[in-house]
Amino acid sequence: MPDPVSDLVRLVRERLAAAADPARAEPMRAYMKSAMPCRGVTSVPLRALCRAAYDEHRLPDRDAWESAVRELWDGATYREERYAALALTRHRHYRAFQDPATLALYRHLVVSGSWWTSSTRWPATTSVTCSWRTPPRSHRCCGTGRSTTTCGCGAPR
């Protein structure tokens, strides 16, 4: 029986290898000051490659999605594989998984990776999206639970 996680990870790695530009690889690695080698795949082709792969091979559930993210991230031998893992976290098919339960995954990615050089690839809305999906709290003074920085009475949250 085919394993959708392994199939997707293998497909992404094969496509990254096919898109590699060895002439760009070392300058990219040097610019990022990274010990991890690069394949030389720039952001536009990388995004297109990931989008196509993730559209073609949709994962069946949250566990498979998280396993694929972790396999791409933890098993990465090239920097672009980590970028592909981050692209998978924000792909449109998996937006429903952006909730507080996903914070453990994001913590793992931050702690295990050089987050300062990957931070530009993080979904800007990850923490916001996770907090939006958290049920709103009611403020004692006015009883509203709006998703703002202040409650209905103007008091800070």
Secondary structure, DSSP 8 states (H G I E B T S, - for coil): ---HHHHHHHHHHHHHHHH--HHHHHHHHHHHT-SS------HHHHHHHHHHHHHHS--SSHHHHHHHHHHHHHT-SSHHHHHHHHHHHT-GGGGGG-SGGGHHHHHHHHHHTTHHHHGGGS-TTHHHHHHHTS-----TTT----SSSB-TTS-B-
